[in-house]
């Protein structure tokens, strides 16, 4: 007997050595290359005067009825004061209120310094970093 009709030897049967749809498109980048790309992107932003270092990015809002309100309004005022097209905000230790405040603004993204990479620095026209986050981003990582 020939076996199953889904066998590859039959017309309309299965595929014997076809694609498995398990291709991995991720690229391996060396740690040193990744580090250099981040440093280069920070340097480019600084030379173009698009890197702003502030003491703290903190959105407090107004407390009404035991709830914080006007968080996005305060974040939008901070964004409008920069007069930039789109802005990446980098925090050292981001609290939930800061994340909530910027989440509804389309041209802003707020991230923790651990999520910072060269692609995000290149994608946004300006970058606002907390002082501690900037120190963490530029410190020498030779211990790793």
C-alpha positions as CSV (number, residue, x, y, z in Angstrom):
1,X,0.0,0.0,0.0
2,X,1.0,3.6,-0.6
3,X,-0.1,4.8,2.8
4,X,-1.8,8.2,3.3
5,X,-3.1,10.4,0.5
6,X,-1.3,13.3,2.1
7,X,2.0,11.6,1.4
8,X,4.4,13.7,-0.7
9,X,4.5,11.1,-3.5
10,X,0.8,11.8,-4.4
11,X,-0.4,14.7,-6.5
12,X,-2.0,17.2,-4.1
13,X,-0.2,15.5,-1.2
14,X,2.0,17.0,1.4
15,X,5.3,18.9,1.1
16,X,8.4,16.8,1.9
17,X,11.0,19.4,2.8
18,X,9.1,22.7,2.9
19,X,9.4,25.7,5.1
20,X,8.6,25.3,8.7
21,X,7.7,29.0,9.4
22,X,10.2,29.1,12.3
23,X,12.7,31.5,10.9
24,X,14.3,33.8,13.4
25,X,14.9,37.3,12.0
26,X,16.7,38.6,15.0
27,X,20.2,39.8,14.5
28,X,23.0,39.1,17.0
29,X,24.9,42.3,17.9
30,X,28.0,42.1,20.0
31,X,27.8,43.9,23.4
32,X,30.7,46.2,22.5
33,X,29.0,47.2,19.2
34,X,25.7,47.8,21.0
35,X,27.4,50.0,23.6
36,X,29.3,52.0,20.9
37,X,26.1,52.5,18.9
38,X,24.4,53.9,22.0
39,X,27.3,56.2,22.8
40,X,27.5,57.4,19.2
41,X,23.7,58.1,19.2
42,X,24.0,60.1,22.4
43,X,27.0,62.0,21.1
44,X,25.1,62.9,17.9
45,X,22.1,64.2,19.9
46,X,24.4,66.3,22.1
47,X,26.2,67.8,19.1
48,X,22.9,68.7,17.4
49,X,21.7,70.3,20.7
50,X,18.8,67.8,20.9
51,X,19.8,66.2,24.2
52,X,18.4,67.8,27.3
53,X,19.5,66.7,30.8
54,X,17.2,67.6,33.6
55,X,17.4,66.9,37.3
56,X,14.1,64.9,37.5
57,X,11.2,64.1,35.3
58,X,8.3,64.0,37.8
59,X,4.6,64.4,37.1
60,X,2.7,65.0,40.3
61,X,-0.7,66.2,39.1
62,X,-3.4,67.5,41.4
63,X,-5.0,65.3,44.1
64,X,-8.8,65.5,44.1
65,X,-11.0,63.0,45.9
66,X,-8.0,60.8,46.7
67,X,-7.2,60.5,43.0
68,X,-4.4,62.2,40.9
69,X,-5.8,64.3,38.1
70,X,-4.3,66.5,35.3
71,X,-1.3,64.3,34.8
72,X,-1.5,64.4,31.0
73,X,-2.0,68.2,31.1
74,X,1.2,68.6,33.1
75,X,3.1,66.2,30.8
76,X,1.8,68.0,27.7
77,X,3.0,71.4,29.1
78,X,6.4,69.9,29.6
79,X,6.4,68.6,26.1
80,X,5.2,71.9,24.6
81,X,7.9,73.9,26.4
82,X,10.6,72.0,24.5
83,X,9.1,73.0,21.1
84,X,10.3,69.8,19.5
85,X,8.6,67.6,16.9
86,X,8.7,64.4,19.0
87,X,10.5,63.6,22.2
88,X,11.9,60.6,24.1
89,X,11.9,61.0,27.9
90,X,14.3,58.7,29.7
91,X,13.9,58.2,33.5
92,X,16.1,56.4,36.0
93,X,13.3,55.0,38.1
94,X,9.9,55.7,36.5
95,X,6.9,55.8,38.7
96,X,3.4,54.9,37.6
97,X,2.2,58.5,37.4
98,X,4.9,59.6,35.0
99,X,4.1,56.6,32.8
100,X,0.3,57.3,32.9
101,X,0.9,61.0,32.2
102,X,2.8,60.5,29.0
103,X,0.9,57.4,27.8
104,X,-1.8,59.4,26.0
105,X,0.6,61.8,24.2
106,X,1.2,60.7,20.7
107,X,4.6,62.3,20.0
108,X,6.1,61.4,23.3
109,X,7.5,58.2,24.7
110,X,8.7,57.8,28.3
111,X,11.0,54.8,29.1
112,X,13.3,53.5,31.8
113,X,17.0,53.9,31.2
114,X,17.3,50.1,31.1
115,X,15.2,50.1,27.9
116,X,17.3,52.8,26.1
117,X,18.9,51.8,22.8
118,X,20.4,53.4,19.8
119,X,17.3,52.8,17.6
120,X,15.1,54.8,20.0
121,X,17.7,57.6,20.2
122,X,17.8,57.8,16.4
123,X,14.0,57.6,16.0
124,X,13.1,60.6,18.1
125,X,14.1,64.1,17.2
126,X,15.0,65.1,20.8
127,X,15.8,63.3,24.0
128,X,15.1,64.5,27.6
129,X,17.1,62.5,30.2
130,X,17.2,62.6,34.0
131,X,20.6,63.4,35.3
132,X,20.9,60.0,37.0
133,X,19.8,58.2,33.8
134,X,22.3,60.1,31.8
135,X,25.1,59.1,34.2
136,X,23.9,55.5,34.0
137,X,23.8,55.6,30.2
138,X,27.3,57.0,29.7
139,X,29.2,55.1,32.5
140,X,31.8,52.6,31.5
141,X,30.5,49.0,31.3
142,X,33.8,47.2,31.5
143,X,32.8,45.2,34.5
144,X,30.2,43.2,32.5
